[in-house]
Amino acid sequence: MFSRYLIVFLFFSALSLSHAQIEINDDNAEEKLLTNNDRLILVDFYATWCGPCKKMDPILKELSEKYAGRVDFYKIDVDKNQVDDALGVTAMPTYFFIKNSTNLESIEGMRSKAVMEELIEKYMYYDTDVVEVEEVVESTETSYYNASSNHGYDNEFSISNVADIWDSSRKLNSLAWHIYLEHDEDEVLYKGIEIVERSIELDQNYHNTDTLAALYFKTGKYKLALKKAKEAIKIAKRDSVDYSSTTNLMNEIIDQL
């Protein structure tokens, strides 16, 4: 009798695990994400301190239950791994929709259950072998980009390298943020400002506005930095994006004024 209960318990435990998001890391991310089995993968890049990430958890749980066996749900803690840096992830939460080793779309910030479900339905039966003109344009924006790949080389900010991403708001912002984090030379920082201004021109959002505020701060333009930081927070509130890092930046700016 005990063995029968044990078998039933293990059976239902396995079912519940199959419905949950699976935590992956640097060691197995490539194995899990770069597969060609015609199954959609939804990857959640999150942080334990991220408020919007926590609010998305019940939505993702419901979706993982609804699409169990048809869609694979993975999550990656950005504070414990580096794969997010390699993929150009700069905001939490960020979601990748991957099928047959192709990133079909990436989105940032909180989304409603209806929006997430619409994207799952859109890509679940998506034929990655059929590529139309419009899809080529989209893939340019959502493909993987490592802003640090040319760090330290003479061609890091060459005209050709920047030209390759000139029409991608996300990639331009990733490069500008890399400049903010890794460079102190005034000439490079001002180049970063030009790059992120182009990103904003293409598609203004919280992340590139925050990057511009940070670069203004690092170049000593404190009034402009404060103005852009306030603007970034306003956008973040509108889009339900965590803006705690911008609040910290504002405090640093105010200390300098």
N, C-alpha and C positions, 0 to 999 in steps of 0.2 A: 504493500500500500504506500509506504514512504517513497519508494522508488518511483511509483506512478506520479505522486505529487511533485517529486523533484523534476521529472521529465516535463510535466505541464508547466511548472514554474520556469524552467529553462527555455521552453518553447515561447512563452509570452515575453520573457526577458529579451530573447532574440528579436522578436517582432518589434518591441519598443525601441531597441537599438537601431533597427533597420530604418525606422522613421525619423531618427534624430540626425542633426548635423554631425558630421564626423570631423573631429579635430585633426588637422594635418600640420606638418612642419617642414623645415628646410630639407630634412632628410628624405621625405617621401613625396614632396609636392610635385616634382617632375613626373614621378611614376603615376600619381593619381590624376594629374591634370592633363598631361600630354598622352591621351589615349585616343584610339580611333575605333570606337565601338558604337558609333551612331547614337550615343546617349548624351543628353544635355547635362552639363555640370554647372551648378551655381556655387560660386565661391564667395564667402563672406570674410572680408578683411576687417577685423575688429580690434578694439582695445578694451580692457577690463574697466578703465576709467571713463569710457565714452558713454555718455547718457543716451544719445540717439541709438547707439548699438543695442543697449539694454531694452529700449522700447521696441526695437525690431525683433527681438528674440521670440516673443510669442507668435508673431506673424510668420516667421521662418519655420517655427515648429509646426504650425498648422499646415503650411505649404509642404513641408517635408512629409507629413502624414498623408496629405492628399495625393502627392505625386510619388509616393514610395514605389520603388521598383521601376520607375520610368525616368526619374531625374535624380542625379547624385548631388547631395548638399554637403559642402565642405566649409570649414571655417579655419582661419589662420590668425593667431594672435600676433599682431605686428610688433609688439614689444619683446617677444621671445624669438622672433625669426627675422630673416633678412630677405626672404623672397619678395616681400612687398616693395623693398627698395629696388630690386632688380626689375620689377614690373612697373615701376614708376607710380606706385600708389602713394598719394600724399594726403589723403583724407580718410577719416573713419566715420561711419562705415563706407566701404567701397565694395561693390558687387561686380564680379565678372561672370558673364554668361559664355561658357566655353563648350564647343562641340567639335569633335574630331581634331583636337589640338589647335583650333582656331578660336580666338577671342572675338565673339560676335558683337558684344556690346559691354561697356562698363559704365556704371552709374555711381554717383556719390551721394551720401546723405540719406535721411529717412525717406521712405516711400510708403504709400498705402498698400494694403494687401491687394487691392484691385490692380494697382500698377504692376506689382511684382508678378501677379498671376498672369496679367496680360503679356508681360515679357516672356514668362515661361512658356505660355501657349504659342507665342510668336516663334520661339526658337526650338521648341521641343521636336518639331517635325521639319525643321529647317534643313534643306539640302545644301551642305557645304560644298558640293561639287558644282553647283549652279551659281555662277558669279556674274551678276549684272553690273552695268556701269555704276548705278547708285550704290551698290554694295561695295564696290572698290573704293569709292569715296569714303564710305563709313568705316571700312577697315583701316584706312589711313589714320583715322582719328582714334580707333580703339586698339590698334596693335600695340604689342609690348614696346616699351621704350625705356632704356636705362640712361638717365641723364649723366651718370658718373663714368660711362664707358670710355670717354676720352680725357678724363681728368689727368692733368699733369703733362699732356702731350701738346705739342706746338699747334696742332690743328683743333684744339678743344673748342674754340669758338670761331672756326674758319667760316668763311662765307658759305661754302658748300654744305657744311654740317648744319648751320642754322637755316639755310634755304630748304633743306630736306624736311624741316618741321614747321616751316613758316606758316602753313595753313592749318596747323593743329593747335588749338588753344591749350589743350591739356599738356601736350608735350613741351610747348613753349614755357608753360608755367613750371613744369618739372625742372627744366633747365635753369630757369630763373631762381627757383628755390635752391637748387644745387649751388648756384653762385652765392646765394646768401649764406648757406651753411659752410661752404668750403673755401671761400675767397675773401681776402681783405684788401686787395688792391683796388684803388679808387676807379681806375680805368675799367676793370672788369665789373665792378659793382654798378657803374653807370651803364655798361652794356647790358647787365641784368635788368636794369630799369627799362631800357628800350625793349628788351625781349618780352617782359611781362606786360608792358603797355600794349604790345601787339596781341598778346594773349587776351587781354581785356577787350581790345577792339573786336576780336573775333567772337568772344562769348564771355561777358563779364559774369563772374560768380564769386562766391565767398573766398575761395582758395586763391585765385589770382589777385584779388583785391588785398587780401591779407599778405601775400608775397610782396606786393608793391609797398605796403605799409612797412614791412620789415626791412626792405632795401632802402627806403627813405630814412628809416631810423639808423641803419648802419652807415649811411653816408652823411649823417648829421643834419638831415633836413627834418627836424623834429615836428614843426608845425604841419608840414605836409604828411608826415607819418601819422600824426594824431588824427588828421582829417580822414585819411584812408582807413585807419584802424576802426574809426567810428562807422565808416561806410561799410566795411567788411562785416561788422557785428550786425548792422541793420539787415544786410543781405542774409546773414546766417540765421537770424530770427525768422525772416520770411520763409526760408527754405528748411527750417528745423535742423540746422547743422550745428554741431558742437563748436563753440567759439572760445573755449577757456584759454587757449594759447594766445588769442588776440587780446583778451582781457589782461593777461600777464604782460604782453607787449605794451599795452596802453599804460600800465603802471610804470614800466621802464621809461617810456617816452615822457610821461609827466614828471618823473624825477629829474629829467634833463632840461625841462623848460623853466 
